[in-house]
Amino acid sequence: MVRPYLPLNALRAFEASARHLSFTRAAIELCVTQAAISHQVKALESRLNVVLFKRLPRGLMITAEGEALLPVLRDSFDRMADMLERFEGGHIRDVLMIGAVGTFAVGWLLPRLPDFQEKYPFIDLRLSTNNNRVDMAAEGLDFAIRFGNGAWHSTEAIRLFEAPLSVLCIPSIADQLREPADLMSQTLLRSYRRDEWINWFAEAGIAYPASLLKGVVFDSTLAMMEAALQGAGVALAPPMMFARLLSSGAVTQPFELSTSMGSYWLTRLKSATPTPAMLAFEDWILCQADPLKAAIA
């Protein structure tokens, strides 16, 4: 079957006119005359046998038929522009969609991304953050970096490293803490995982009833640590993800004691076929996650 000729100029003229509701403004954007825009739109209307605009004394009013056509064109033009932007220096840039827990992204991944970009300049990495709840298929992600036990439905998971949780707080609060039991008089900032503090106290040999845990519950460790920085209480978080705050002295770790609640994992859908960009990122991040390999690389 022979496909009909696609009048791209006319479609572009219509899209710009619909955006501005003006042939004149569309003509300025597309660097042609107002008469050329009007002619192209009329030709498109004739071809489709519909009216796309009602011509008013001042401007245009889009019709129901025009409203139906407009979002399809916008999406198509955006997709074409996105694809054309991926060409650089005679190469096509592979797009890699990564979703990561915010704490991991800020505390570990971002400082290392320049190394990835230097090694793989033609991979266009796009990073989104989450609070460990993610729908890879719906969000179009190639990988999701999560915290937990590695068991997610229909997902293949590769363990990166463990991230034990320890007490972190500002120095003025740390000065009041001589032993773990002193925390019982402090405000304990909590994540949505209710057993974190219970497990930490158990490591310290203290039976701490869950009924005593009260106050704000955070869905993000980053938000919880911001509250800790403001002196709102004591956080339980992975020190390795907040090394900059610790080295600056903004927060301190009053006790070496820690508890392990899981690891960070590189995950992808089992149904997904790995692309060259995915394989490159997997090799790179596994190397970075292994201190011995990273030192050699």
C-alpha positions, 0 to 999 in steps of 0.5 A: 500500500502506497502511503499518502504524501505527508504535508509536513510544512502544512502540519507545522504551519497549523501547529504553530498557528494553533499555539499562537492562535494567530497566522501572523505570529506563526509566520514570525516563528517559522520565518515565512509570510503570513500569506504562506501560513494561511495558504498552507493551513487552507491546503491542509483543511482542503486535504482533510475536508475539515475546518481547523480554525474559525477566522475571527476579526482578531486572531483565530479560534480552533475548532473541535477538529483542530483540537483533536489534531493538535496534541498528536502533532505536538507529540510527533514534532517533540519526538522528532526534535528529541531524536534529531538532538541525539545526533552529535559528531556523526554519532547517535546519542543513546538515551539511558533512563535511570531512576534512583533513590534520592539519597543514593543519587545525591550522596553517591551517584552524582559525584561519580557521574562525570566519570561516566560521562567522560567514558561514554560521551555518546550516552545521554543519561537521564536521571530521575529520583524517587523515594524507593517506590517506582514503576519502571514500565510506566516511567520508561526506566531502563534501570532503577536503583533501589534500597531493600532486599533485592526482591521485587516482582518481575525484576532482575536485581544486582546488589551494589553494596550494603548501607548500614544506618547510624545515628546522625545529628547536629553537634549540639545534640551530639554533645548531649549523648554519652550512651545510646540510652540518652537517645530516649530523651531525644526526638527520633526522626523516622522513615516509613520503615518503622522497624529501623529505630527498633533494630538499632536499639536492639543492636545497642542491647536496649528494648525500645517499644514501638509505641514510644516512636512518635512524631513526623514520618518522612518518605525521604531520607534527604528530607529527614536529614534536612530536618536533622540539620535544622535541629528538629531531632536525631536521624537514622541514616547511612553515613556513607551517603552523607559524607560531605555533611560529616566531613564539614562538621554540619552533622556528626555520628555520635555512636559507631553502632549501626544496623543493616536494613538492606542494600542498594540494588541495580534493578531492571525489568526481566522482560527488558532486552539490555541495550548497549547503553544499559550494558555500559552503565551496568559495567561502570556502576558495578566497577564503581561499587567495588572499591578495589575495581574503582581504584584500578579503573 
